[in-house]
Amino acid sequence: MTAAIPSIALVGNPNAGKSSLFNALTGARQKIANYPGVTVERKAGHASFADGRPLSLIDLPGTYSLTPASLDEAVTRDVVLGRQEGEKRPDALIVVLDAANLDNHLCFALELLALGLPTVVALNMLDLAERDGLTLDPERLSRELGVPVIPTVAVRKRGLTELLAAIDGAIQSHQPRETVAPAQSDAALHQRARALAKAAIVTETPVRRWTQRVDAVVLHPVAGLLILLALMFVMFQAVYAWAGPPADALEAGVGVLQGWVVDTLPENFIRDLIVEGLLAGVGAVVVFLPQILILFLFILLLEASGYMTRAAFLMDGLMAKVGLSGRGFIPLLSSFACAVPGIMATRAIPDEKDRLTTILIAPLMTCSARLPVYALIIAAFIPDRTVGGTGIGLQGLVLFGLYLAGIVGALVVAFALRRTIAKGNAAGFMMEMPRYQMPQWRDIALGLWQRAWIFLRRAGTIIAMTTVVLWLLLSFPKAPEGQSQVEYSLGGRIASGLEVVVKPIGFNHDIALALIPAMAAREVAVSAMATANAIDADGDEDAMAQTLGERLQGKWSLATALAFLAWFVFAPQCISTIAITRRETNGWKWPMFMVGYLFLLAYAAAGITYWTAVAFGLG
C-alpha cells in the first residue's frame, strides 16, 4: 500500500519571507490557481524529503491572526482549520517568522501552535537580523515553544535540508492531543510573545535598544501626538519662511518675460493672449512651486526616515474613534498630494463601507493644488509678523490651521457617515515598524523632481488650457468705452449669474469668476484671478506693475479673504477626483453625493467665517 503524501502549509505574517521559502523548497514544481469560489490565489507545489519521499506544500496568504480582516486572511484561517471548501486540512505547519520582528510574529505563531498540529518554526531572514546587530538563540526559542525552530535564509537556500528533516520528524512523532488548548486573549498573546522574544535574544546592538527607546516616546499616545503636531507645525512655518526668495525670483522672471513679449511683439490678439492669458495666468500658479517643493521635502524626509509609519500608528487610534480603520491612513495621507491616487489606494481596505467612507472624505485632505490658493491669500491679507513675540510666524500658523481644519472636517464627516449611510465599526490591523534610517539624498532629490514635474506638467497642460479658454471668454465681446471688459464679457456675465448665489457669503465678482474654472483644477482659481486682473488692467502700467496679491488687497475685505480660505478647505473636488470616484464606486450615486455634501460644507464654512468676521468689524 502506498503511503499518503503529507500536505504541509507555510503560514505566517506578511513579509516574513514565506513565498521565498516556498519557492526555494519547490523550485519549478509549483502550480498557481484560485481557491474555489473566491479570487484568492492558491499556490501549491511539491518537494522531497532526504530519502526521496514526496510532500505537498501550500503557500497560504500572509495574515496576523486567525481573526481575519480580509478575504485572503479568511482563506488562511479556513485552510488551517480544515474549513476551506475543496481543500483538506494540512497534515503539518511550517510557521515562518521574520527573525528581526520576533515579538510581532510570535503572536500569530502562538495561535497556530495552540491548534495542536505537527509544527516546525522557520526562523527566517536570520542574516538580516544579524546584520542589524541582533543575535538570537534558536534552541532557547525551541525549548520555550516546544517545537523545532530551524534558522533559515530562504533567498540563499540555507537551512532547507534541516527544515525538511524537522518537519518529517514532527509528523512521525506527533501524538494527537486529547484536549484543545483554551484560546488566549490578544493581550495575553502579546505579553507572551514579548517575553519569548526577549528570552530568545542573546545580544543586540545599542542601535536596536535606542530604536526601542525612541519608539517609546514617539509612539506614546500623548507625547507622540504632540511630536507629530509639532513636526507638522514646523513644516508649515518653513513653507513661508524658506519659500520667499525663490518665489520672488520666479515672479520677477515671469514679469521680465511679460515685458519682453510686450516689447517684441506688435499689439494684437496673439500678444494679448500670451501676456494676459498664458503668462499672467500660468505664471501666477508657477511662482508657488517653491512652497510645494518645501512641503514635499518634509513629507519625503519623514517617509524615508521611517517616521511616517509611526505617524500612521498614532493616527490609527484617532481614526478608530470615528469608525475608520488604520488601513485608511495611507490613502488619506496620499490625498495630501492628490485625491486621485489616494482614492485608488483605498482598494487595500477590505470592508466596503469603511472603504466608501474613506473615498468620500479623501477630498477633505488638503491636496497640493490648494496650496497656491492658500499661499496667495495668506501672503496678501495675513500680516507677515510673529505671534506675541514668540518667534512663531502668523502666516505659517494660519496655513497650519487650514490643514488642521481639513483633517478635523474629514474626521467629523467620517464619524457622521459611519453612523448613518455607511454604518459599521472600525476593523483593527497590525502594523510593523520599519527601522529608523538616514534618508538617501538621491532618493529625496528624485522624489522632489517628480513632484516638480507633475506640478509643471499640470501648469503646462490643464491649467494653461483652462486659462486660455477663460481668457477668450473674458475678452469677447469687446466692451464699449468706459465699461469693464471683464464684467461685459461672456465669462463676466456667467460669473454675474453665479455671484447672486455666493454674494450672501461675502464673495464678489472676482471670486465667482474664479470658482467655475477651479472645477478643472483648484489652482486654476489663482490663474483665473490673475487673467481677469490682467485684462482689467488694459495697459495701465501702474496696475500691471502690481502683484496679484496687491491688486486683491485693494478690492477685497479681510472678511471676504477669510471666507475664501474657508471655502477652499471644503471646496468641491476637481473633475479628475469626481471621475476616479465614479470608477471606484461603479456609478454616479456616490460622486454626486460627494459633490453635494462638499458644496454645502464649503458654503456653510465660508458663510459662517464671513458673517463672524463682519460682526467683529473685519468686513
C-alpha positions as CSV (number, residue, x, y, z in Angstrom):
1,M,0.0,0.0,0.0
2,T,1.3,3.5,-0.9
3,A,1.5,6.0,2.0
4,A,-0.4,9.2,1.5
5,I,1.6,12.3,0.6
6,P,1.8,14.6,3.6
7,S,0.3,18.1,3.0
8,I,2.2,20.9,4.7
9,A,1.1,24.6,4.8
10,L,3.5,27.5,5.0
11,V,1.9,30.1,7.2
12,G,2.9,33.3,8.9
13,N,2.7,37.1,8.9
14,P,3.0,39.1,5.7
15,N,6.6,39.9,4.7
16,A,8.1,37.0,6.7
17,G,9.7,35.6,3.6
18,K,7.1,32.8,3.3
19,S,6.9,32.9,-0.5
20,S,10.7,32.9,-0.9
21,L,10.8,29.8,1.3
22,F,8.1,28.2,-0.7
23,N,9.9,28.9,-4.0
24,A,13.2,27.7,-2.5
25,L,11.6,24.4,-1.4
26,T,9.5,23.7,-4.5
27,G,11.5,25.3,-7.4
28,A,9.6,24.9,-10.6
29,R,7.4,22.2,-9.2
30,Q,4.5,24.5,-8.3
31,K,1.1,25.4,-9.6
32,I,-1.0,28.6,-9.2
33,A,-4.8,28.7,-9.2
34,N,-7.6,30.2,-7.2
35,Y,-9.4,28.7,-4.2
36,P,-12.9,27.5,-5.2
37,G,-15.5,30.3,-5.2
38,V,-13.0,33.2,-4.4
39,T,-10.4,35.2,-6.2
40,V,-7.7,34.4,-3.7
41,E,-4.6,32.9,-5.3
42,R,-3.7,29.3,-4.3
43,K,0.0,28.4,-4.6
44,A,0.8,24.7,-4.3
45,G,3.9,22.7,-5.1
46,H,5.9,19.6,-4.3
47,A,9.2,18.9,-2.6
48,S,11.0,15.7,-1.3
49,F,12.4,14.6,2.0
50,A,16.0,13.4,2.2
51,D,15.0,9.8,1.4
52,G,13.1,10.8,-1.7
53,R,9.6,10.6,-0.3
54,P,7.4,13.4,-1.8
55,L,5.5,16.0,0.2
56,S,2.9,18.6,-0.9
57,L,3.4,22.3,0.1
58,I,0.8,25.1,0.2
59,D,1.8,28.8,0.5
60,L,-1.0,30.4,2.3
61,P,-1.8,34.2,2.2
62,G,0.0,36.1,5.0
63,T,-2.1,37.1,8.0
64,Y,-1.6,38.4,11.5
65,S,-4.1,36.2,13.3
66,L,-6.8,33.6,13.0
67,T,-9.3,36.5,13.2
68,P,-9.4,37.6,9.5
69,A,-9.8,41.2,8.3
70,S,-9.9,40.4,4.6
71,L,-10.9,37.7,2.2
72,D,-7.4,36.3,1.8
73,E,-6.8,36.2,5.5
74,A,-10.1,34.3,5.9
75,V,-8.8,31.7,3.4
76,T,-5.7,31.2,5.5
77,R,-7.9,30.7,8.6
78,D,-10.2,28.3,6.9
79,V,-7.4,26.2,5.3
80,V,-5.6,25.9,8.7
81,L,-8.8,24.9,10.5
82,G,-9.9,22.5,7.7
83,R,-13.0,24.6,6.7
84,Q,-11.9,25.6,3.2
85,E,-14.1,24.0,0.5
86,G,-12.2,21.6,-1.7
87,E,-9.0,21.7,0.5
88,K,-8.1,19.1,3.0
89,R,-6.7,20.2,6.4
90,P,-2.8,20.3,6.3
91,D,-1.0,17.4,8.0
92,A,1.6,19.8,9.4
93,L,2.5,23.5,9.5
94,I,5.7,25.4,8.8
95,V,5.3,28.7,10.7
96,V,7.6,31.3,9.1
97,L,8.9,34.1,11.4
98,D,10.9,37.2,10.5
99,A,13.9,36.9,12.9
100,A,14.1,40.7,13.2
101,N,10.4,41.1,14.2
102,L,10.0,38.2,16.6
103,D,7.7,39.9,19.1
104,N,5.2,40.8,16.4
105,H,5.4,37.5,14.5
106,L,5.3,35.2,17.6
107,C,1.7,36.4,18.4
108,F,0.3,34.5,15.4
109,A,2.7,31.6,15.9
110,L,1.3,31.1,19.4
111,E,-2.2,30.9,18.0
112,L,-1.1,28.3,15.4
113,L,0.7,26.2,18.0
114,A,-2.4,26.1,20.1
115,L,-4.1,24.1,17.2
116,G,-2.0,21.0,18.1
117,L,-0.9,20.2,14.5
118,P,2.7,19.0,13.9
119,T,4.6,22.2,13.6
120,V,8.1,23.5,12.8
121,V,9.1,27.1,13.1
122,A,11.3,28.6,10.3
123,L,13.3,31.4,11.8
124,N,13.8,33.2,8.5
125,M,15.9,36.1,7.3
126,L,18.4,35.4,10.2
127,D,21.2,37.0,8.1
128,L,19.4,40.4,8.0
129,A,18.7,40.3,11.8
130,E,22.4,39.6,12.4
131,R,23.4,42.4,10.0
132,D,21.2,44.7,12.2
133,G,23.1,43.6,15.3
134,L,20.6,41.1,16.7
135,T,21.9,37.7,17.9
136,L,19.2,35.1,18.6
137,D,19.2,31.7,20.3
138,P,17.0,29.3,18.2
139,E,17.5,26.5,20.7
140,R,16.2,28.6,23.6
141,L,13.2,29.6,21.5
142,S,12.6,26.0,20.6
143,R,12.5,25.0,24.2
144,E,10.1,27.8,25.1
145,L,7.7,27.0,22.2
146,G,8.0,23.2,22.5
147,V,8.6,22.7,18.7
148,P,11.7,22.6,16.5
149,V,13.0,26.1,15.5
150,I,15.2,26.0,12.3
151,P,17.3,29.0,11.3
152,T,16.7,29.7,7.5
153,V,17.7,32.2,4.9
154,A,15.3,31.3,2.1
155,V,16.7,33.6,-0.6
156,R,20.1,31.8,-0.2
157,K,18.5,28.4,0.3
158,R,20.1,28.0,3.7
159,G,18.6,25.7,6.3
160,L,16.2,23.9,3.8
161,T,17.5,20.4,4.4
162,E,17.3,20.8,8.2
163,L,13.8,22.3,7.9
164,L,12.5,19.3,5.8
165,A,14.1,16.8,8.3
166,A,12.5,18.6,11.2
167,I,9.0,18.6,9.6
168,D,9.4,14.9,8.8
169,G,10.3,14.2,12.4
170,A,7.4,16.3,13.7
171,I,4.9,14.3,11.6
172,Q,6.4,11.0,12.5
173,S,6.5,11.7,16.3
174,H,3.2,13.6,16.5
175,Q,0.7,12.5,19.2
176,P,-2.8,14.0,18.7
177,R,-4.0,15.9,21.8
178,E,-6.9,14.7,23.7
179,T,-8.0,18.2,24.7
180,V,-8.0,21.5,22.8
181,A,-5.8,24.3,24.3
182,P,-8.0,27.2,25.5
183,A,-7.9,30.4,23.4
184,Q,-6.0,33.3,24.8
185,S,-6.9,37.0,24.7
186,D,-4.9,39.3,22.4
187,A,-3.3,41.0,25.4
188,A,-2.1,37.7,26.8
189,L,-0.7,36.6,23.4
190,H,1.2,39.9,23.0
191,Q,2.6,39.6,26.5
192,R,3.7,36.0,26.0
193,A,5.2,36.9,22.6
194,R,7.2,39.8,24.0
195,A,8.5,37.5,26.8
196,L,9.5,34.8,24.3
197,A,11.2,37.3,22.0
198,K,13.2,38.8,25.0
199,A,14.2,35.3,26.1
200,A,15.5,34.4,22.6
201,I,17.7,37.5,22.2
202,V,21.3,36.8,23.1
203,T,22.7,40.2,22.3
204,E,21.5,43.3,20.4
205,T,23.4,46.4,19.4
206,P,22.8,49.8,21.1
207,V,21.1,51.0,17.9
208,R,18.3,48.5,18.4
209,R,17.9,49.5,22.0
210,W,17.9,53.2,21.0
211,T,15.2,52.4,18.5
212,Q,13.0,50.9,21.2
213,R,13.6,53.9,23.5
214,V,12.8,56.4,20.7
215,D,9.7,54.5,19.8
216,A,8.6,54.6,23.5
217,V,8.4,58.4,23.1
218,V,7.2,58.9,19.5
219,L,4.5,56.2,19.8
220,H,3.2,57.4,23.1
221,P,-0.5,58.4,22.8
222,V,0.1,61.9,24.2
223,A,3.8,62.7,23.7
224,G,3.8,61.1,20.3
225,L,0.8,63.1,19.1
226,L,2.4,66.3,20.4
227,I,5.6,65.5,18.5
228,L,3.5,64.8,15.3
229,L,1.7,68.1,15.6
230,A,5.0,69.9,16.3
231,L,6.5,68.4,13.1
232,M,3.5,69.5,11.1
233,F,3.7,73.0,12.6
234,V,7.4,73.3,11.7
235,M,6.7,72.1,8.2
236,F,4.1,74.8,7.6
237,Q,6.3,77.5,9.1
238,A,9.1,76.5,6.8
239,V,6.8,76.7,3.8
240,Y,6.6,80.5,4.3
241,A,10.0,81.2,5.9
242,W,12.0,79.4,3.2
243,A,10.0,80.0,0.0
244,G,10.1,83.8,-0.1
245,P,13.3,84.4,-2.1
246,P,12.8,81.7,-4.8
247,A,9.1,82.6,-5.2
248,D,10.1,86.3,-5.6
249,A,12.7,85.3,-8.2
250,L,10.1,83.3,-10.1
251,E,7.6,86.1,-10.0
252,A,10.3,88.6,-11.3
253,G,11.1,86.1,-14.0
254,V,7.5,86.0,-15.2
255,G,7.4,89.8,-15.1
256,V,10.6,90.0,-17.3
257,L,9.1,87.6,-19.7
258,Q,5.9,89.5,-20.0
259,G,7.9,92.7,-20.6
260,W,10.0,91.0,-23.3
261,V,6.9,89.8,-25.1
262,V,5.3,93.3,-25.0
263,D,8.5,94.9,-26.3
264,T,9.0,92.2,-29.0
265,L,5.5,91.5,-30.5
266,P,3.2,94.0,-32.1
267,E,0.0,94.8,-30.2
268,N,-2.5,92.2,-31.5
269,F,-4.6,89.2,-30.4
270,I,-1.6,86.8,-30.1
271,R,0.3,89.2,-27.8
272,D,-2.7,89.8,-25.5
273,L,-3.3,86.0,-25.4
274,I,0.4,85.4,-24.3
275,V,0.7,88.3,-21.9
276,E,-2.8,88.5,-20.3
277,G,-3.7,84.8,-20.7
278,L,-0.8,82.4,-20.6
279,L,1.9,84.4,-18.7
280,A,-0.4,86.1,-16.3
281,G,-2.5,83.0,-15.6
282,V,0.0,80.2,-15.7
283,G,2.8,82.4,-14.2
284,A,0.6,83.2,-11.2
285,V,0.5,79.5,-10.4
286,V,4.1,78.5,-11.2
287,V,5.5,81.0,-8.7
288,F,4.2,78.7,-5.9
289,L,6.5,75.9,-7.0
290,P,9.0,76.6,-4.1
291,Q,6.2,76.2,-1.4
292,I,5.1,72.9,-2.9
293,L,8.7,71.6,-3.0
294,I,9.3,72.5,0.6
295,L,6.1,70.8,1.7
296,F,7.1,67.6,-0.1
297,L,10.7,67.8,1.1
298,F,9.4,67.3,4.6
299,I,7.0,64.6,3.6
300,L,9.7,62.7,1.7
301,L,12.1,63.0,4.7
302,L,9.6,61.7,7.1
303,E,8.8,58.7,4.9
304,A,12.4,57.9,4.2
305,S,13.4,58.1,7.9
306,G,10.8,55.6,8.9
307,Y,8.7,58.1,10.9
308,M,5.7,58.1,8.6
309,T,4.6,54.6,9.6
310,R,4.8,55.6,13.2
311,A,2.6,58.6,12.4
312,A,0.1,56.1,10.9
313,F,0.2,54.1,14.1
314,L,-0.6,57.2,16.1
315,M,-3.5,58.2,13.9
316,D,-4.9,54.7,13.9
317,G,-6.3,55.2,17.4
318,L,-7.8,58.5,16.5
319,M,-9.3,57.1,13.3
320,A,-10.9,54.2,15.2
321,K,-12.8,56.7,17.3
322,V,-14.7,57.9,14.2
323,G,-15.2,54.4,12.8
324,L,-12.3,54.2,10.3
325,S,-9.6,51.6,10.3
326,G,-5.9,52.3,10.3
327,R,-5.8,50.9,6.7
328,G,-7.3,54.2,5.6
329,F,-4.3,56.3,6.8
330,I,-2.1,55.7,3.8
331,P,-4.9,56.6,1.3
332,L,-5.7,59.7,3.3
333,L,-2.0,60.6,3.5
334,S,-1.7,60.1,-0.2
335,S,-4.6,62.5,-0.7
336,F,-2.4,65.4,0.7
337,A,-0.6,65.1,-2.6
338,C,-3.6,64.4,-4.7
339,A,-7.0,62.8,-4.0
340,V,-6.8,60.7,-7.2
341,P,-4.1,58.3,-6.1
342,G,-5.4,58.4,-2.5
343,I,-8.9,57.2,-3.7
344,M,-7.2,54.5,-5.8
345,A,-5.2,53.3,-2.7
346,T,-8.5,52.6,-0.8
347,R,-8.6,49.2,-2.7
348,A,-6.5,47.9,0.2
349,I,-9.4,48.4,2.6
350,P,-11.4,45.1,2.7
351,D,-14.5,46.4,4.4
352,E,-16.7,48.0,1.7
353,K,-18.4,50.6,3.9
354,D,-15.1,51.5,5.5
355,R,-13.6,51.9,2.0
356,L,-16.6,54.0,0.8
357,T,-16.2,56.4,3.8
358,T,-12.5,56.8,3.2
359,I,-13.2,57.6,-0.5
360,L,-15.9,60.2,0.4
361,I,-13.6,62.1,2.9
362,A,-10.4,61.9,0.8
363,P,-11.1,65.2,-0.9
364,L,-11.1,66.9,2.5
365,M,-7.3,66.2,2.9
366,T,-5.6,69.4,1.7
367,C,-4.1,68.4,-1.7
368,S,-1.1,70.3,-3.1
369,A,-3.5,72.1,-5.7
370,R,-4.9,74.1,-2.8
371,L,-1.5,75.4,-1.7
372,P,-1.2,78.1,-4.4
373,V,-4.7,79.4,-3.3
374,Y,-3.8,79.4,0.4
375,A,-0.3,81.0,-0.3
376,L,-1.7,83.8,-2.4
377,I,-4.5,84.8,0.0
378,I,-2.4,84.4,3.2
379,A,0.5,86.5,1.8
380,A,-1.9,89.2,0.7
381,F,-4.1,89.5,3.8
382,I,-2.3,88.0,6.8
383,P,0.4,90.2,8.2
384,D,4.0,88.9,7.9
385,R,4.8,89.1,11.7
386,T,5.3,86.8,14.7
387,V,2.7,86.0,17.2
388,G,3.2,87.8,20.5
389,G,7.0,87.9,20.2
390,T,7.2,84.1,20.3
391,G,9.1,83.8,17.0
392,I,6.1,81.9,15.6
393,G,5.2,83.3,12.2
394,L,1.5,84.3,11.9
395,Q,1.3,83.3,8.2
396,G,2.6,79.8,8.8
397,L,0.3,79.5,11.8
398,V,-2.7,80.3,9.6
399,L,-1.6,77.7,7.0
400,F,-1.2,75.1,9.7
401,G,-4.7,75.9,10.9
402,L,-6.1,75.4,7.4
403,Y,-4.6,72.0,7.0
404,L,-5.7,71.1,10.5
405,A,-9.3,72.3,9.7
406,G,-9.3,69.9,6.7
407,I,-8.3,66.9,8.9
408,V,-10.8,67.7,11.6
409,G,-13.5,68.2,9.0
410,A,-12.7,64.8,7.5
411,L,-12.9,63.1,10.9
412,V,-16.2,64.7,11.7
413,V,-17.7,63.7,8.3
414,A,-16.4,60.2,8.8
415,F,-18.0,60.0,12.2
416,A,-21.3,61.0,10.7
417,L,-21.1,58.7,7.7
418,R,-20.2,55.7,9.8
419,R,-23.3,56.2,11.9
420,T,-25.7,56.8,9.0
421,I,-25.3,55.7,5.4
422,A,-22.1,53.7,5.9
423,K,-22.7,52.1,9.3
424,G,-20.0,49.9,10.8
425,N,-17.2,49.6,13.3
426,A,-13.5,50.1,12.7
427,A,-11.5,47.0,12.0
428,G,-8.2,46.6,13.7
429,F,-5.0,45.7,11.9
430,M,-1.3,45.0,12.6
431,M,1.4,47.4,11.6
432,E,5.2,46.6,11.6
433,M,7.6,49.5,12.3
434,P,10.4,49.9,9.9
435,R,13.9,50.7,11.1
436,Y,14.9,54.4,11.6
437,Q,17.4,55.3,8.9
438,M,19.1,58.3,7.3
439,P,17.3,59.3,4.1
440,Q,19.2,58.8,0.9
441,W,19.5,62.3,-0.6
442,R,19.5,60.9,-4.1
443,D,16.0,59.4,-3.5
444,I,14.8,62.7,-1.9
445,A,16.1,64.7,-4.9
446,L,14.4,62.2,-7.3
447,G,11.1,62.5,-5.3
448,L,11.2,66.3,-5.4
449,W,11.9,66.3,-9.2
450,Q,8.9,64.0,-9.7
451,R,6.7,66.4,-7.7
452,A,8.0,69.4,-9.6
453,W,7.5,67.7,-12.9
454,I,3.9,66.8,-12.1
455,F,3.2,70.4,-11.0
456,L,4.8,71.9,-14.0
457,R,3.1,69.5,-16.4
458,R,-0.3,70.4,-14.9
459,A,0.6,74.1,-15.3
460,G,1.6,73.5,-18.9
461,T,-1.5,71.4,-19.8
462,I,-4.7,71.6,-17.9
463,I,-4.0,75.0,-16.2
464,A,-2.8,76.5,-19.5
465,M,-5.7,75.2,-21.5
466,T,-8.3,76.4,-18.9
467,T,-6.6,79.8,-18.7
468,V,-6.7,80.2,-22.5
469,V,-10.4,79.3,-22.6
470,L,-11.1,81.7,-19.7
471,W,-9.1,84.5,-21.4
472,L,-11.2,84.0,-24.6
473,L,-14.4,84.2,-22.5
474,L,-13.3,87.3,-20.8
475,S,-12.0,89.0,-23.9
476,F,-15.2,88.8,-26.0
477,P,-17.4,90.5,-26.8
478,K,-15.4,93.7,-26.6
479,A,-16.8,96.2,-24.0
480,P,-17.9,99.7,-25.1
481,E,-15.7,102.6,-24.0
482,G,-16.0,103.3,-20.2
483,Q,-17.3,99.8,-19.3
484,S,-15.3,97.0,-17.6
485,Q,-14.2,94.4,-20.1
486,V,-14.3,91.6,-17.5
487,E,-17.9,92.4,-16.5
488,Y,-19.1,93.0,-20.0
489,S,-17.6,89.8,-21.4
490,L,-19.3,86.4,-21.8
491,G,-17.3,85.0,-18.9
492,G,-18.1,88.0,-16.8
493,R,-21.8,87.6,-17.4
494,I,-21.7,83.9,-16.4
495,A,-19.9,85.0,-13.2
496,S,-22.5,87.6,-12.6
497,G,-25.1,84.9,-12.5
498,L,-23.1,82.8,-10.0
499,E,-22.4,85.9,-8.0
500,V,-26.1,86.1,-6.9
501,V,-25.6,82.7,-5.3
502,V,-22.3,83.4,-3.5
503,K,-22.8,87.1,-2.6
504,P,-24.5,86.2,0.8
505,I,-21.3,84.6,2.0
506,G,-19.2,87.6,1.1
507,F,-17.9,86.5,-2.3
508,N,-17.6,89.2,-5.1
509,H,-17.5,89.0,-8.9
510,D,-13.8,88.1,-8.9
511,I,-14.4,85.0,-6.7
512,A,-17.5,84.0,-8.7
513,L,-15.4,84.1,-11.8
514,A,-12.6,82.0,-10.2
515,L,-14.9,79.3,-8.8
516,I,-16.1,78.0,-12.2
517,P,-12.7,77.1,-13.9
518,A,-11.4,75.9,-10.5
519,M,-13.5,72.8,-11.0
520,A,-10.9,71.7,-13.6
521,A,-8.1,72.1,-11.0
522,R,-8.2,74.0,-7.8
523,E,-5.0,76.1,-8.5
524,V,-6.8,77.4,-11.6
525,A,-8.6,79.8,-9.2
526,V,-5.3,81.7,-8.9
527,S,-4.7,81.8,-12.7
528,A,-8.3,82.8,-13.3
529,M,-8.0,85.8,-11.0
530,A,-4.6,86.7,-12.5
531,T,-6.0,86.6,-16.0
532,A,-9.1,88.7,-15.1
533,N,-6.9,91.3,-13.4
534,A,-4.5,91.4,-16.3
535,I,-7.4,92.1,-18.7
536,D,-8.9,94.7,-16.4
537,A,-5.5,96.5,-16.2
538,D,-5.8,97.0,-20.0
539,G,-2.4,98.6,-20.5
540,D,-2.4,100.6,-17.2
541,E,1.3,100.3,-16.3
542,D,0.8,101.0,-12.6
543,A,-1.8,98.3,-12.4
544,M,0.3,95.9,-14.4
545,A,3.3,96.6,-12.0
546,Q,1.3,95.4,-9.0
547,T,1.4,91.8,-7.9
548,L,-1.9,89.8,-7.9
549,G,-1.9,89.9,-4.1
550,E,-1.5,93.7,-4.1
551,R,-4.5,94.1,-6.5
552,L,-6.6,91.8,-4.4
553,Q,-5.8,93.9,-1.3
554,G,-7.4,96.9,-3.0
555,K,-10.6,95.0,-3.9
556,W,-11.3,92.5,-1.1
557,S,-12.1,93.0,2.6
558,L,-10.4,90.8,5.2
559,A,-13.7,89.1,5.9
560,T,-14.0,88.1,2.2
561,A,-10.4,86.8,2.1
562,L,-11.0,84.6,5.2
563,A,-14.3,83.3,3.8
564,F,-12.5,82.4,0.5
565,L,-9.9,80.4,2.5
566,A,-12.7,78.6,4.4
567,W,-14.4,77.8,1.1
568,F,-11.3,76.1,-0.2
569,V,-10.9,74.0,3.0
570,F,-14.1,72.1,2.0
571,A,-14.3,73.1,-1.7
572,P,-15.9,70.5,-4.1
573,Q,-13.3,68.5,-5.8
574,C,-11.8,68.8,-9.3
575,I,-13.2,66.9,-12.3
576,S,-10.4,64.2,-12.0
577,T,-11.4,63.3,-8.5
578,I,-15.1,63.1,-9.5
579,A,-14.1,60.8,-12.4
580,I,-11.9,58.4,-10.2
581,T,-14.7,58.3,-7.6
582,R,-17.2,57.2,-10.2
583,R,-14.8,54.5,-11.4
584,E,-14.0,53.2,-7.9
585,T,-17.7,53.2,-6.8
586,N,-19.1,51.8,-10.1
587,G,-21.7,54.6,-10.6
588,W,-22.6,58.2,-10.3
589,K,-24.5,58.0,-7.0
590,W,-21.6,58.5,-4.6
591,P,-19.7,61.1,-6.7
592,M,-22.8,63.2,-6.8
593,F,-23.3,62.7,-3.1
594,M,-19.7,63.8,-2.5
595,V,-20.0,66.9,-4.7
596,G,-23.3,67.8,-2.9
597,Y,-22.1,67.5,0.6
598,L,-18.8,69.2,0.0
599,F,-20.5,72.1,-1.7
600,L,-22.9,72.5,1.3
601,L,-20.0,72.3,3.7
602,A,-17.9,74.8,1.8
603,Y,-20.8,77.2,1.5
604,A,-21.6,76.9,5.2
605,A,-18.0,77.3,6.3
606,A,-17.4,80.4,4.1
607,G,-20.7,81.9,5.3
608,I,-20.0,81.4,9.0
609,T,-16.5,82.8,8.6
610,Y,-17.7,85.8,6.7
611,W,-20.6,86.7,9.0
612,T,-18.4,86.2,12.1
613,A,-15.6,88.4,10.6
614,V,-18.1,91.1,9.7
615,A,-19.6,91.0,13.2
616,F,-16.0,91.7,14.6
617,G,-15.6,94.7,12.3
618,L,-13.4,93.0,9.7
619,G,-15.8,93.4,6.7
